[in-house]
Amino acid sequence: MSQTFEEALAEIKVFIAADGGASHWFSKAYASWYWGTEYWKVSLGGYESLDGNNKSLFIKMLGLRKYPGWTDSALHELAMFAVEKWNLLPCEAR
């Protein structure tokens, strides 16, 4: 991996912070990936709406826990940022 964990996380945060449907979908996908429960369901069909760079970012997201020095607290902080930025609600609350 050419990036550090912190650099990869920062790159993902920039995309989550952006406006647009792809960023909104990605935020839900990140919450689903981070918590790993049925509480946060996301259709993987949204992957097709991503451009090539953001598809690569999605794959990078899936590997965040493989980076040396990764921390759950940093992953959790980004998940909470995504939830707050997009006012995401769990599936049961919709």
C-alpha positions, -999 to 999 in steps of 0.1 A, spaced: 0 0 0 15 33 -11 -7 54 12 -8 54 50 -40 46 68 -44 83 77 -40 93 40 -65 68 28 -90 78 55 -86 115 46 -92 107 9 -124 89 18 -135 118 41 -131 143 13 -155 122 -9 -180 118 19 -179 155 26 -186 164 -11 -222 170 -23 -240 148 -47 -258 115 -49 -226 94 -52 -212 108 -20 -245 102 -2 -246 66 -14 -209 62 -4 -216 75 31 -244 49 35 -220 22 22 -193 33 46 -217 32 76 -229 -3 65 -193 -15 61 -181 0 94 -209 -13 116 -213 -45 96 -249 -52 107 -283 -52 90 -289 -20 109 -274 -1 79 -285 -16 47 -273 -3 14 -279 -15 -21 -247 -23 -39 -263 -12 -71 -251 23 -62 -216 11 -69 -224 14 -106 -231 52 -102 -195 58 -91 -169 69 -116 -136 49 -119 -118 69 -92 -146 65 -67 -149 28 -75 -113 25 -66 -120 45 -34 -148 20 -25 -123 -9 -29 -98 10 -7 -126 15 19 -131 -23 20 -94 -27 29 -90 0 55 -87 -26 83 -57 -41 65 -36 -10 67 -7 -10 93 -16 12 122 -54 14 115 -75 22 145 -112 15 152 -115 50 168 -105 67 135 -129 45 115 -157 52 140 -150 90 138 -154 89 100 -186 68 103 -201 93 127 -190 122 103 -208 104 75 -240 99 96 -240 135 107 -231 150 73 -259 132 55 -283 128 84 -284 91 78 -309 70 96 -308 33 102 -331 12 80 -357 6 108 -361 43 114 -370 51 77 
